[in-house]
Amino acid sequence: MKQAGARRRTRRQQRNTQPSIPQLTSKPTGIPKETAAGERRVAATPATVEQLLKAGFRRVLVERGAGEGAGLPDSAFAAAGATLVAPAGGGDGGGHAAAAAAALSDADVVLRVRPPTLDEARALRPGATLVSHIAPARNGALLAALRERGATVVAMDCVPRQLPRAQAFDALSSMANIAGYR
């Protein structure tokens, strides 16, 4: 009887290939600058960088200039313990693309607000975890590129709003709170 239970647990453990929180915390987390036109948000603040580090995340990589649009200077991220990576280039030239690629390829966990471009998806480290809005029904090519990289994707826009315990992660509720809706 004990052997059957042990076999079931072993099979269940073999099927569960998703990374666990302890596995993720030992890996670098990257926060690249958003590249969508007009996007001023950033996926983390200096306060959340501190929280990640206190929670045991080993290293948080923030692309230089990632928080500028949101009024968060690089110095605030550095003071929070983030490692600033690759200076952002001027304009929309190749300098920024190289900086974003460095922030993406050096991190095993990448936090974004908007879906990455196809080039950014291809720059992800193989097997990386991406936490972002994805809009999977509209981004088939993006999903294919992420699948090629073997990425684990947490599509924040697909978190169900009806579950009370999930509302803290719900993108619409979070943005409504920021806008002052109660």
Long-range contacts (C-beta under 8 A, 24 or more apart in sequence): 18-152, 19-129, 19-152, 22-56, 24-57, 24-108, 24-109, 24-129, 25-55, 25-56, 25-57, 25-58, 26-58, 27-57, 27-58, 27-107, 27-108, 27-109, 28-58, 28-59, 28-60, 28-61, 28-106, 28-107, 28-108, 28-109, 29-57, 29-59, 29-60, 29-61, 29-107, 29-108, 29-109, 29-110, 29-111, 30-60, 30-61, 30-62, 30-63, 30-85, 30-103, 30-104, 30-106, 30-107, 30-109, 30-110, 30-111, 31-60, 31-61, 31-62, 31-63, 31-66, 31-82, 31-103, 31-110, 31-111, 31-112, 32-63, 32-66, 32-99, 32-100, 32-103, 32-104, 32-110, 32-112, 32-120, 33-63, 33-64, 33-65, 33-66, 33-68, 33-88, 33-96, 33-99, 33-100, 33-103, 34-66, 34-69, 34-112, 34-113, 34-114, 35-96, 35-100, 35-114, 35-117, 35-120, 36-114, 39-69, 39-113, 39-114, 40-69, 40-70, 41-69, 41-70, 41-113, 42-66, 42-67, 42-69, 42-70, 42-72, 42-113, 43-111, 43-112, 43-113, 43-131, 43-132, 44-111, 45-70, 45-72, 46-72, 46-76, 46-77, 46-79, 46-80, 46-82, 47-80, 49-77, 49-80, 49-81, 49-82, 50-80, 50-81, 53-80, 53-81, 57-109, 59-83, 61-85, 61-103, 61-106, 61-107, 62-103, 63-88, 63-99, 63-100, 63-102, 63-103, 64-88, 64-99, 65-99, 66-103, 104-128, 115-139, 115-142, 116-142, 118-142, 118-145, 121-145, 121-146, 121-149, 121-151, 122-148, 122-149, 124-149, 124-151, 125-149, 126-150, 127-151, 127-152, 128-152, 129-153, 129-154, 130-154, 131-156, 132-156, 133-157, 133-171, 134-158
